[in-house]
C-alpha cells in the first residue's frame, strides 16, 4: 500500500479528543487509509458502518438510532476508547447529529472517523459538520512525493515525509494520460483505461442520480464531456449552452454539481489592485488528469499528448501545487491565476500571506526568453521579487533576476 501524507494527521489525532472527517472524490483512498488504521484496534473497541454497502445502508436508514445506540452500549460497558467509523456519510448526513451527541456525551472516550465523496447534500441540508469535535481534511489523488523518490524542492517542500513504497516507473507521460489515483498508479497499464472509463460511468450513474438529475442524465453527460475538454481554460457558458442545447442557468448549476461532488477545483482570479484591467472569471480544473481525459471521451494513449500535452501538463502542475497547499497550509495559503483583458496571463499564483509567488507552466524541454515575458510583466506590476517557470526541464536554471526555471519534479 502506498504511504499517504494524510496518515500523519491520523497519527496526531490518536492522542487527542478529536475525530476526522475525510472528504474526497471516489477512489482517492479514503476507505483504505481508515481501514488500515482500524486493523490495529481490538474488535471490542471499534464500530464500522459502510453506508455504500446496501445491507448496511438499509439497516441504518430504517433505524437511524442504530449507530448511536450501538456506540452507547459499548461505551457504557467498556472503559477503553471506542473508535467509530462511518463510510460515505453523505448518504445519510443526518447521522452527523448523533456523532455530535456522542462526542459531547462521551468526550475523551470516543474517536469518530467519517468519510464522504460529496459535500452537496451536507451543504444543502445545512448539516452541522461538528466544529471543535472533528478535524476536516480533503484527500486528493497521489502527490508526487507519495509515489516517487523525493528530489530537492524549490516551491512547496514536503517536510519529514518518506514514502514506504514508490513507483518510479510511472512516468510523466503516465501521469498526464492516466492521472494519479492510487488504484491507477498501482495497476497494470493495460487496465488503466478501463478503470478510468468505468469510474466516469459509475460517477454518472451513482453520484448524479443521487443528486436528483436522473431524468437529465443525457444532457449532463454531454455537458460533462465538453466541460472536461474545457478544463484549465475559462468556460464559455454561452458556447457550452449552444453546443449542448442546455440553458446557461442549468450549465451553471452543473458546474456547481461538479464542484460539490469534488470533481473539479475552482481557481479564482488574482484581484489585487493594479494598473492593468484583469479578468474576473474563475478557471476550472478536473481533480485528476486521467479522470479529465476519460470524462472527455479521449483515447488514452501516447498520441493524446500530441494535441493535449500542454493542457494536461498545466493541469498536472496546478493540481500538484493545490494538493500541497491543501495538505500543508490549508488555511494560510491561497491560490489564484492572473490574466489581463489583453490576454497577458500567469498560470498560477500563490499567496502565502507574506509573499506572492507567480508561476508560469510550460510543456517544454528547453527554456526560452519568451517564457519570461508574462512573469516579468506581473512581477513589475505588483513589485514581486521572485517567480518560477515549471517545465519538463532536465535541471533548474536561473533565467533572469528573480526568475528560475525548474523541472516538474523539483516543485
Residue, then its C-alpha position, 0 to 999 in steps of 0.5 A: x500500500x502506498x504511504x499517504x501524507x494524510x496518515x500523519x494527521x491520523x497519527x496526531x489525532x490518536x492522542x487527542x479528543x478529536x475525530x476526522x472527517x475525510x472528504x474526497x472524490x471516489x477512489x482517492x483512498x479514503x476507505x483504505x487509509x481508515x481501514x488500515x488504521x482500524x486493523x490495529x484496534x481490538x474488535x471490542x473497541x471499534x464500530x464500522x458502518x459502510x453506508x455504500x454497502x446496501x445491507x448496511x445502508x438499509x439497516x441504518x436508514x430504517x433505524x437511524x438510532x442504530x449507530x448511536x445506540x450501538x456506540x452507547x452500549x459499548x461505551x457504557x460497558x467498556x472503559x477503553x476508547x471506542x473508535x467509530x467509523x462511518x463510510x460515505x456519510x453523505x448518504x445519510x448526513x443526518x447521522x452527523x447529529x448523533x456523532x455530535x451527541x456522542x462526542x459531547x456525551x462521551x468526550x475523551x472516550x470516543x474517536x469518530x472517523x467519517x468519510x464522504x465523496x460529496x459535500x452537496x447534500x451536507x451543504x444543502x441540508x445545512x448539516x452541522x459538520x461538528x466544529x471543535x469535535x472533528x478535524x476536516x481534511x480533503x484527500x486528493x489523488x497521489x502527490x508526487x512525493x507519495x509515489x516517487x523518490x523525493x528530489x530537492x524542492x524549490x516551491x512547496x517542500x514536503x517536510x519529514x515525509x518518506x514514502x514506504x513504497x514508490x513507483x518510479x516507473x510511472x512516468x510523466x507521460x503516465x501521469x498526464x494520460x492516466x492521472x494519479x489515483x492510487x488504484x491507477x498508479x498501482x495497476x497494470x497499464x493495460x487496465x488503466x483505461x478501463x478503470x478510468x472509463x468505468x469510474x466516469x460511468x459509475x460517477x454518472x450513474x451513482x453520484x448524479x442520480x443521487x443528486x436528483x438529475x436522473x431524468x437529465x442524465x443525457x444532457x449532463x453527460x454531454x455537458x460533462x464531456x465538453x466541460x472536461x475538454x474545457x478544463x484549465x481554460x475559462x468556460x464559455x457558458x454561452x458556447x457550452x449552452x449552444x453546443x449542448x442545447x442546455x440553458x446557461x442557468x442549468x450549465x451553471x448549476x452543473x458546474x456547481x454539481x461538479x464542484x460539490x461532488x469534488x470533481x473539479x477545483x475552482x481557481x479564482x482570479x488574482x484581484x489585487x489592485x493594479x494598473x492593468x484591467x484583469x479578468x474576473x472569471x474563475x478557471x476550472x480544473x478536473x481533480x485528476x488528469x486521467x479522470x479529465x481525459x476519460x470524462x472527455x471521451x479521449x483515447x488514452x494513449x501516447x498520441x493524446x499528448x500530441x494535441x493535449x500535452x500542454x493542457x494536461x501538463x498545466x493541469x498536472x502542475x496546478x493540481x500538484x501545487x493545490x494538493x500541497x497547499x491543501x495538505x500543508x497550509x490549508x488555511x494560510x495559503x491561497x491560490x489564484x491565476x492572473x490574466x489581463x483583458x489583453x490576454x497577458x496571463x500567469x498560470x498560477x499564483x500563490x499567496x502565502x500571506x507574506x509573499x506572492x509567488x507567480x508561476x508560469x507552466x510550460x510543456x517544454x524541454x528547453x527554456x526560452x526568453x519568451x517564457x519570461x515575458x508574462x512573469x516579468x510583466x506581473x512581477x513589475x506590476x505588483x513589485x514581486x521579487x521572485x517567480x518560477x517557470x515549471x517545465x519538463x526541464x532536465x535541471x533548474x536554471x536561473x533565467x533572469x533576476x528573480x526568475x528560475x526555471x525548474x523541472x516538474x519534479x523539483x516543485 
